[in-house]
Structure formats: structure tokens, C-alpha cells
Amino acid sequence: IRNKIDKFVNVKVRNFRKESNNNLNIVTSGATYDAFYKKIIESEHCYLTGRKIDLSNTKTYSLDHIHPISKGGKNTLVNMGLSCRDANQAKFNLELEIFLKSD
């Protein structure tokens, strides 16, 4: 499981750094390997649905911007939540409160 998560984390760190270089409005505070790894490991449940996530299957989860960047959210680890991929896609760029109220 560690190797699969390592690959996922490395991609996320690389993407955060790339976004930071391409857009000066994106803050990548705390975007280190260790910080990302801790964020993923600290919860095995989707913050949107509460479903348990199989961390060994990195294709089934992602990190979601809790407050979407398109709505003024920052690209920081504090603004990221571990989520099932399908819940993340369903949320799209909705505010968390609006997503949770929708059926």
C-alpha cells in the first residue's frame, strides 16, 4: 500500500508545484511530500460521504478543494479533503454547504 500511496502523493505534490509556477494566485503552502502523505493517511474516510476509502486503490479517491478555487478557495492542504472520486466529481465546483444540501 505504501508504494501506491507514494506514487499518488508524488503526483499531487508535483501538480501543486506546477500550479504554483503557472498561477501566482495559487498558494501552495505546506505542499511537501510529508504533509500530503499525512493528509491522506490521517483519514481513511471520504469527508463528503463518510464512506471508507481503500487507500491501496488510488484510482478511487482524490483530494478535493473544500472551498473551490473557482469560488475564491486557496490551493492549500488546509483546503483539501480526502474524498471518493465519484463524490468529488459530483461536487464539482460547488460550495461544500450547497453540495451537502443537494440530493
C-alpha positions in Angstrom: 0.0 0.0 0.0 2.9 2.4 0.8 4.2 2.3 -2.8 0.8 3.1 -4.3 0.2 6.0 -1.9 3.8 7.2 -2.6 3.0 7.4 -6.3 -0.3 9.3 -5.6 1.4 11.7 -3.2 4.3 12.4 -5.6 1.8 13.3 -8.4 -0.2 15.6 -6.1 3.0 17.4 -4.9 4.2 17.8 -8.4 0.8 19.1 -9.6 0.6 21.6 -6.7 4.1 23.0 -7.5 3.2 23.1 -11.2 0.1 25.1 -10.5 2.0 27.4 -8.2 4.5 28.1 -11.0 1.7 28.7 -13.6 -0.5 30.9 -11.4 0.8 33.4 -8.9 -2.7 33.5 -7.2 -2.4 29.8 -6.1 -0.8 29.3 -2.7 0.9 26.0 -2.2 1.7 26.5 1.5 2.6 23.1 3.1 2.8 21.3 -0.2 5.5 18.8 0.8 5.6 15.1 0.4 5.3 14.5 4.2 2.3 16.9 4.5 0.4 15.3 1.7 1.1 11.8 3.0 -0.1 12.7 6.4 -3.3 14.3 5.0 -4.1 11.1 3.1 -3.2 8.7 5.9 -4.9 10.6 8.7 -8.4 9.6 7.4 -9.5 6.6 5.5 -13.0 8.1 5.0 -14.4 10.4 2.4 -15.0 13.8 4.0 -18.1 14.2 1.7 -19.8 10.9 2.2 -18.2 9.2 5.2 -17.5 6.1 3.2 -14.4 4.1 3.9 -11.7 4.5 1.3 -9.4 1.8 0.2 -6.1 3.7 0.2 -4.4 0.9 -1.8 -6.6 1.7 -4.8 -5.5 5.3 -5.7 -7.9 5.4 -8.7 -10.9 5.5 -6.3 -10.0 8.7 -4.3 -8.6 12.2 -4.7 -8.0 15.4 -2.8 -10.9 17.8 -3.2 -10.8 21.6 -2.7 -13.3 22.0 0.2 -13.8 25.6 -0.8 -13.4 25.6 -4.7 -10.6 27.7 -6.2 -13.2 29.0 -8.7 -15.1 30.4 -5.7 -12.1 32.0 -4.1 -10.7 29.0 -2.3 -6.9 28.5 -1.9 -4.8 25.7 -3.1 -3.6 24.7 0.3 -3.6 21.5 2.2 -5.9 23.0 4.8 -8.4 23.5 2.0 -8.1 19.9 0.8 -10.2 16.9 1.9 -9.8 13.2 1.0 -12.8 12.1 -1.0 -14.1 9.3 -3.1 -13.5 10.1 -6.7 -17.2 9.8 -7.5 -18.2 12.2 -4.7 -15.5 14.7 -5.8 -16.8 14.6 -9.3 -20.4 15.0 -8.2 -19.4 18.0 -6.0 -17.6 19.6 -9.0 -17.1 23.3 -8.1 -20.0 23.6 -5.6 -19.5 25.1 -2.2 -19.5 22.4 0.5 -22.7 23.6 2.1 -24.6 23.6 -1.2 -23.3 20.1 -2.1 -24.3 18.7 1.2 -27.8 20.2 1.0 -28.4 18.7 -2.6 -29.7 15.2 -3.1 
